[in-house]
Amino acid sequence: MIPKDILDKLDEVIARRTGKITYDKERYMADNVLLTTYCLHPEFEPWQIAELMNTSIGTEEYTSRRVIQKLRKMNLKVVERKQIVQTALQMGEVGFNCFKGDSHAFKQFREYLATPNRHPNQMQCILMALFGNHPQLQELAHAKEILYLGRAYAAYCLLDLIDIAEDLYRARKKDLANAESFEQQLARKEAQLRRTQEMLEELQSELESQIQESKTQEIVNFFSALNSEKYGFILDGLFATKAGLEELKKRRYELPVEINGLTILIRKLIQFVKDSDINPLLRVGTVMTVKSQDIENYSYRGSPFEGDGAVKKVEVISPGWYFKDKDIPVSRPTIKEIKEEAHDVR
């Protein structure tokens, strides 16, 4: 068990770190809930993680697709993810032992900090594993606020927690043989100052990344609204109109001169969409089979699925759209069930 005076100091550190946050505090909550959930259930599939996230956050917006997108955004692919979670669980236990005053644990943690080429989200993941696996820490007054910490703030909050615990335990020691020399104290303080400088540099990098993400989100929101039901699915309509005009051209149908301006407008609007890196996901008219668990990735029109293993034949009637790469969806494809005609057998 961690002594109460240590717990109180740990809580003060969290309050101080989270009190300095100037960005939207909800911004990183989903990322941290995702990391915590994976640390608690490393064997779970994305759809199981999505269900737990929805329960934890109190929403229904997370699907296996969105979980995978978030993991890719943090560069946590399958192989890296397993290693990062495993390290987070190990170092989370080391951190907890530090809070209990284990001198060997402090040494282990310092050795880990000297390891080169850590994943950018590794320290954030360790902090989430540490708090996710220990109820005593979850009872701290400000414990839930660690979910508001971005990558840089989470890393340096963890370092502050370890530092304050080490300082407190060293201060209470009466064995002079184990006391730090002035040179050792100075070296530790210099290391803390270096970390502060590194944190400022990382925060600057994170801020630039946030600005880029905000720009991307504005583009996605714009085109998502453009292809919403409210505005009559303009993206779908543009390309459907283009396909119709091309079909008329193949039939050598001469369009009235009066609507030449319309064809130019359609062509220019499509060029604008393409230049904005908005691309279709599927081809309209594609026929395929889908299972009930696949439906979360589509807007489905048809009769309900009977059971988890049910399969239906469907046709793509709206392609769905994505920005730049398939990790940033704009709108989901719409698929329609193809009714099999009943055959009269006599």
C-alpha positions in Angstrom: 0.0 0.0 0.0 1.1 3.6 -0.7 1.3 5.8 2.4 -1.3 8.5 2.7 1.2 11.4 2.7 2.7 10.1 -0.6 -0.8 9.8 -2.1 -1.5 13.4 -1.1 1.6 14.6 -2.8 0.9 12.6 -6.0 -2.5 14.1 -6.1 -1.0 17.6 -5.8 1.3 16.9 -8.8 -1.7 15.8 -11.0 -3.7 18.8 -10.0 -0.7 21.1 -10.8 -0.1 19.4 -14.2 -3.7 19.4 -15.3 -4.3 22.9 -14.0 -1.8 24.2 -16.5 -3.7 22.8 -19.5 -4.7 25.5 -21.9 -6.3 23.3 -24.6 -9.7 21.7 -24.6 -9.5 19.1 -21.8 -11.8 16.7 -23.6 -9.5 16.6 -26.6 -7.4 13.6 -25.5 -9.9 11.7 -23.3 -10.8 9.2 -26.0 -7.1 8.5 -26.7 -6.4 7.9 -23.1 -9.5 5.8 -22.5 -8.5 3.7 -25.5 -4.9 3.2 -24.1 -6.3 2.4 -20.7 -8.7 -0.2 -22.1 -6.0 -1.9 -24.1 -3.7 -2.1 -21.0 -6.6 -3.7 -19.1 -7.5 -6.0 -21.9 -4.6 -6.5 -24.2 -6.1 -9.6 -25.8 -9.3 -7.8 -26.9 -10.3 -7.3 -30.5 -11.1 -3.7 -31.7 -14.8 -4.3 -31.6 -14.6 -5.3 -27.9 -12.5 -2.3 -27.1 -15.0 -0.1 -28.9 -17.8 -1.5 -26.7 -15.9 -0.8 -23.5 -15.0 2.7 -24.7 -18.6 3.5 -25.4 -19.6 2.2 -21.9 -16.7 4.2 -20.2 -17.3 7.5 -22.1 -21.1 7.2 -22.2 -21.5 7.3 -26.0 -22.3 5.0 -29.0 -20.0 6.6 -31.5 -17.0 4.1 -31.3 -16.9 1.2 -33.6 -14.0 -1.2 -34.4 -13.3 1.0 -37.5 -12.9 4.1 -35.3 -10.8 2.3 -32.8 -8.4 1.1 -35.6 -8.3 4.6 -37.0 -7.3 6.1 -33.6 -4.6 3.4 -33.2 -3.2 4.2 -36.6 -3.3 7.9 -35.8 -1.1 7.2 -32.8 1.2 4.9 -34.9 0.1 1.9 -32.8 -0.1 -0.8 -35.4 -0.6 -4.4 -34.3 3.1 -5.4 -33.7 4.1 -2.1 -32.0 0.9 -2.1 -30.0 1.6 -5.5 -28.3 5.1 -4.4 -27.4 4.0 -1.0 -26.1 1.2 -2.4 -24.0 3.5 -5.1 -22.6 6.1 -2.4 -21.7 3.4 -0.2 -20.2 2.2 -2.9 -18.0 5.7 -3.8 -16.8 6.8 -0.2 -16.2 3.4 0.6 -14.6 4.2 -1.9 -11.9 7.6 -0.5 -11.5 6.0 3.0 -11.1 3.6 1.7 -8.5 6.5 0.1 -6.6 8.3 3.5 -6.7 5.2 5.0 -5.0 5.6 2.4 -2.3 9.2 3.4 -1.7 11.0 0.5 -3.4 14.6 1.8 -4.0 15.2 -0.9 -6.7 12.1 0.3 -8.5 13.5 3.9 -8.7 16.7 2.5 -10.2 14.7 0.4 -12.7 12.7 3.4 -13.8 15.9 5.6 -14.3 17.4 2.8 -16.4 14.3 2.6 -18.5 14.4 6.4 -19.1 17.9 5.9 -20.5 16.6 3.5 -23.2 16.8 5.1 -26.7 14.1 5.3 -29.4 11.0 4.9 -27.2 7.7 5.1 -29.0 6.3 8.7 -28.7 3.2 7.4 -26.9 5.0 4.9 -24.6 5.1 7.1 -21.5 1.5 8.1 -22.0 0.6 4.5 -22.1 2.6 3.7 -19.0 0.7 6.4 -17.1 -2.6 5.0 -18.2 -1.6 1.4 -17.3 -0.4 2.6 -13.9 -3.7 4.3 -13.0 -5.9 1.8 -14.8 -4.5 -1.2 -12.9 -4.4 0.2 -9.3 -7.6 1.1 -7.5 -5.6 3.0 -4.8 -4.5 5.5 -7.4 -7.9 5.7 -8.9 -9.3 7.0 -5.6 -7.2 10.2 -5.8 -9.3 13.3 -6.0 -7.7 14.3 -9.4 -7.1 10.8 -10.8 -9.6 11.1 -13.6 -7.9 14.3 -14.8 -5.0 12.3 -16.2 -7.4 11.4 -19.1 -7.2 15.0 -20.2 -3.4 14.9 -20.7 -1.9 14.9 -24.2 1.2 12.9 -25.0 3.7 15.4 -23.8 1.9 16.4 -20.6 1.2 12.7 -19.8 4.9 11.9 -20.1 6.0 14.7 -17.9 3.3 14.2 -15.4 4.5 10.6 -15.0 8.1 11.8 -14.5 7.0 14.4 -12.0 5.1 11.7 -10.0 8.2 9.5 -9.9 10.4 12.4 -9.0 8.2 13.7 -6.1 7.9 10.1 -4.7 11.7 9.7 -4.8 12.3 13.1 -3.2 9.8 12.3 -0.4 11.3 8.9 0.4 14.8 10.2 0.4 13.9 13.0 2.7 12.4 10.7 5.3 15.4 8.4 5.4 17.6 8.6 8.5 20.3 6.4 7.3 23.1 8.8 6.3 24.9 6.1 4.3 22.1 6.1 1.8 21.8 9.9 1.6 22.6 11.5 -1.8 25.8 13.5 -2.1 25.6 17.2 -3.3 26.9 16.1 -6.7 24.2 13.4 -7.0 21.5 15.9 -6.0 22.8 18.4 -8.5 22.9 15.7 -11.3 19.3 14.8 -10.5 18.2 18.5 -10.6 20.0 19.0 -13.9 18.3 15.9 -15.4 14.9 17.4 -14.3 15.7 20.7 -16.0 16.7 18.9 -19.2 13.4 17.1 -19.1 11.6 20.4 -18.7 13.4 21.8 -21.8 12.5 18.6 -23.7 8.9 18.9 -22.6 8.7 22.5 -24.0 10.1 21.3 -27.3 7.7 18.4 -27.4 4.7 20.6 -26.5 5.6 22.9 -29.4 5.7 19.9 -31.7 2.4 18.7 -30.3 0.8 22.1 -30.8 1.9 22.2 -34.4 0.4 18.7 -34.9 -2.9 19.9 -33.2 -3.1 22.8 -35.6 -2.7 20.5 -38.6 -5.3 18.1 -37.2 -7.7 21.0 -36.7 -7.2 22.0 -40.4 -7.8 18.4 -41.5 -10.9 18.2 -39.3 -12.4 21.4 -40.8 -12.0 20.0 -44.3 -13.6 16.7 -43.3 -16.5 18.5 -41.6 -17.0 20.6 -44.6 -17.2 17.7 -47.1 -19.2 15.6 -44.6 -21.8 18.3 -44.4 -21.7 18.6 -48.2 -22.7 15.0 -48.5 -25.2 14.9 -45.7 -28.9 14.3 -46.1 -29.6 17.9 -45.1 -27.9 19.2 -48.3 -29.1 16.4 -50.6 -25.9 14.3 -50.7 -24.1 16.8 -53.0 -20.9 14.8 -53.5 -22.9 11.7 -54.6 -25.0 13.9 -56.8 -22.0 15.5 -58.6 -20.5 12.2 -59.6 -23.9 10.6 -60.4 -24.6 13.6 -62.7 -21.1 13.2 -64.3 -21.8 9.5 -65.0 -25.1 10.4 -66.5 -23.6 13.0 -68.8 -20.9 10.6 -69.9 -23.6 8.0 -70.7 -25.5 10.5 -72.8 -22.3 11.4 -74.6 -21.7 7.7 -75.4 -25.1 7.6 -77.0 -24.1 10.6 -79.1 -26.9 12.7 -77.5 -26.4 16.4 -78.1 -27.0 18.4 -75.0 -28.9 21.7 -75.4 -26.6 24.7 -75.7 -28.5 26.3 -72.8 -27.0 23.9 -70.3 -23.4 23.9 -71.4 -22.7 26.0 -68.4 -24.0 23.3 -66.2 -21.6 20.7 -67.6 -18.7 23.1 -67.0 -19.9 23.7 -63.5 -20.1 20.0 -62.7 -16.6 19.4 -64.1 -15.1 22.2 -62.1 -16.8 21.1 -58.9 -15.5 17.6 -59.4 -12.0 18.9 -60.0 -12.3 20.9 -56.7 -13.3 17.8 -54.8 -10.4 15.8 -56.2 -7.9 18.6 -55.7 -9.1 18.6 -52.0 -8.0 15.0 -51.7 -11.5 13.7 -51.3 -11.9 10.2 -52.8 -14.6 7.6 -53.2 -14.3 4.4 -51.1 -16.3 2.1 -53.3 -17.7 2.0 -56.8 -21.4 2.5 -57.2 -23.1 -0.6 -58.5 -20.6 -3.0 -56.9 -22.4 -6.2 -55.6 -21.0 -7.9 -52.6 -21.9 -10.0 -49.5 -21.7 -8.6 -46.0 -22.1 -10.1 -42.5 -24.0 -8.4 -39.7 -20.8 -7.3 -38.0 -19.7 -5.5 -41.2 -22.7 -3.2 -41.1 -21.1 -0.7 -38.8 -18.9 0.4 -41.7 -21.9 1.2 -43.9 -25.3 2.9 -44.1 -27.4 -0.1 -44.6 -30.8 -0.3 -46.3 -32.6 -3.5 -46.0 -34.2 -6.1 -43.7 -32.7 -6.9 -40.3 -30.0 -9.5 -40.1 -31.1 -12.7 -38.4 -28.3 -13.7 -36.1 -24.6 -12.8 -35.9 -23.6 -15.2 -38.7 -26.2 -14.0 -41.2 -24.9 -12.9 -44.6 -26.7 -10.7 -47.1 -26.1 -9.8 -50.8 -26.0 -6.0 -51.2 -25.3 -3.4 -53.9 -23.4 -0.2 -53.3 -25.7 2.8 -54.1 -23.5 5.5 -52.6 -19.7 5.2 -52.7 -18.7 6.8 -49.4 -15.8 9.2 -49.2 -12.5 9.6 -47.4 -9.9 12.4 -47.1 -6.3 11.8 -48.3 -6.1 8.2 -47.0 -8.7 5.7 -45.9 -8.0 6.5 -42.2 -9.9 9.8 -42.4 -13.6 9.0 -43.4 -15.9 11.7 -44.7 -19.0 9.6 -45.1 -19.8 6.0 -45.1 -20.8 4.0 -48.2 -24.5 3.2 -48.5 -25.5 -0.3 -49.4 -28.9 -1.7 -50.3 -30.0 -5.3 -49.8 -30.6 -7.2 -53.0 -33.8 -9.2 -52.5 -33.5 -12.7 -53.9 -36.5 -13.6 -56.1 -38.5 -16.5 -54.8 -38.7 -19.4 -57.2 -41.9 -21.4 -57.4 -40.8 -25.0 -57.2 -43.4 -27.6 -58.2 
